Amino acid sequence: MKKGFSDCMFVPRWDMEKFLRLTAKAGFDGVELNFREDAGDLTDATSYSEAKAVADMANDFGLEVPAISTLLHNKYAISAGDKKQRDRGIEIASKMIEIADATNSSVVQVVPGVLFEDVPYQKSYELAQEALLKLGDEAKSAGVTIGLENVCNNFLGNPLEFSRFINEINHPNVKFYLDNGNALRTGYPEHYLDLMGDQLCCVHFKDYRKETNDYVLLLEGDINWPSNMKMLRDLNYDGYIINTPGYPYKYCPERLVEKSSHDLACILNMPESVESHS
């Protein structure tokens, strides 16, 4: 498995060159780059050649770009009853596929849907599947996989429903992107891996503390790391584990990059049986 780091907490606070330089220095293998609406290096206005230049910069630092991510599908849901909002979400995903092609990224992360009070659940479910079938064909043409991430918004709120949703789409380029911190907030990441491990295309690692109902830095929460790692090894997963830090340091955020790399290395090298000090 390879160590990845998300730019979500750092860009555009830092310019891309600084983020890539510090990530490479900390020992990561690759970076997940975020598509943003009006800031940073990857937006609607980014051309194919400009996106490729970002990837070339990453490659110059010895980094791959395994995935393109975004927070925008929470705002522009592909399950929205409002066609204008839904079409914008599809447009964003299409642009991300183009950027993934330019950056040689294998995965585009997509939030599968959001609930709306005035839209029946079944309708949102069907609209999301319809959009993802279309996007799956676009992704296939570009040699990219759409990774549907489990998020905490009550849409596809458990692993059984999430698994059914993906199986019904039944598209070779629409797969599962696990976020283990989100999974612990609503259940257990092991249950998602048990049901969808064969469709796993990428993994977000973060930590979650049940007592405070908050995301925390790696090794500071209640994730059962030996169990998570055993299941990933049993699945022969050899792709990227991408850390999305729960919050940035107010001061010396450079230190967070170093700490995240060290802690992620400890987790990836963790034996199946390890003493807990909780």
C-alpha positions, -999 to +999 in steps of 0.1 A: +000+000+000+011+035-008+010+067+014-010+096+001-019+130+014-048+153+006-043+190-002-078+198+012-065+216+043-035+233+028-043+247-007-049+275-014-035+286+020-003+274+005+006+275-031+008+241-049+046+242-051+049+245-013+024+218-007+041+193-030+075+201-018+066+196+019+046+165+011+075+149-008+099+159+019+077+142+045+079+109+026+045+105+009+042+086-023+014+107-038-011+134-034-049+137-038-057+171-054-090+189-048-111+205-074-124+238-062-150+262-076-131+295-073-096+289-057-065+268-061-050+252-092-079+229-103-111+247-112-135+250-141-111+274-157-081+249-156-072+237-190-059+202-198-024+215-202-025+234-170-037+204-151-009+183-167+016+210-156+004+205-120+010+167-123+044+173-139+053+195-109+042+167-086+062+142-106+093+164-104+090+160-066+087+123-070+050+123-063+021+106-081-014+120-083-036+089-076-069+107-071-089+139-078-114+149-050-139+176-043-162+189-016-185+205-042-209+175-046-223+183-012-234+217-026-242+205-062-256+171-055-261+147-084-292+135-066-308+169-065-344+173-077-335+207-091-321+200-126-299+231-126-282+220-094-279+184-105-265+193-139-239+214-122-228+185-101-226+163-132-206+190-150-181+192-120-176+154-121-171+155-159-144+182-155-128+161-127-126+132-151-109+155-177-084+166-150-078+130-139-069+121-175-045+151-177-029+143-143-027+105-149-050+100-119-068+067-117-097+078-094-122+106-092-139+108-058-176+116-059-202+119-032-231+097-044-259+119-032-276+143-008-311+142+007-336+170+002-368+175+022-389+181-009-375+152-030-386+116-022-357+094-011-364+069-040-363+097-065-329+110-052-316+074-053-327+070-090-314+104-101-280+097-086-278+063-103-288+078-136-261+104-133-235+079-123-242+056-152-235+085-176-204+095-157-193+059-156-192+059-194-172+091-195-148+077-169-144+045-189-135+065-221-108+083-201-095+052-183-106+066-149-126+050-121-153+070-102-149+062-065-182+067-045-173+078-010-194+070+021-202+103+038-223+112+068-253+129+052-280+101+057-279+092+020-269+055+017-265+056+054-253+020+059-231-005+041-260-028+030-277+001+012-244+014-002-235-020-015-269-024-031-266+010-048-233+002-064-243-033-074-274-019-091-253+006-111-232-024-122-207-003-141-170-014-142-158+022-137-180+030-107-166+016-076-162+022-038-140+048-021-138+040+016-136+068+042-129+049+075-135+079+097-170+085+082-177+048+085-169+048+122-192+078+128-222+058+115-211+022+121-178+004+114-154+005+085-150-032+087-186-037+077-181-017+045-149-036+037-167-069+042-195-060+018-176-040-008-140-048-005-139-064-039-150-030-054-125-009-034-106+016-056-092+040-030-091+047+008-093+078+029-078+073+064-087+097+092-097+092+128-129+097+148-134+101+185-169+088+196-168+105+230-166+140+215-183+132+182-154+148+163-128+139+137-093+139+151-058+133+138-045+098+131-041+076+162-060+101+184-094+085+180-113+052+182-105+036+148-095-001+153-063+002+132-051-034+135-086-046+123-087-021+094-052-031+083-059-068+085-090-066+063-072-045+037-043-070+036-068-099+034-084-081+004-049-078-011-055-041-015-023-025-028-035+009-038-033+043-020-042+051+016-048+088+015-048+108+048-073+136+051-063+154+083-092+164+104-080+199+111-050+221+104-026+233+130-032+270+138+006+274+140+034+256+122+011+236+099+042+222+082+045+200+113+012+184+105+025+172+072+054+155+089+033+140+117+007+127+093+033+109+073+049+093+103+016+083+118+004+068+085+036+048+082+031+034+117-005+024+108+005+008+075+033-012+092+011-022+122+009-059+130-024-076+132-021-080+170-010-049+189-015-038+225-040-009+230-033+016+257-068+031+258 
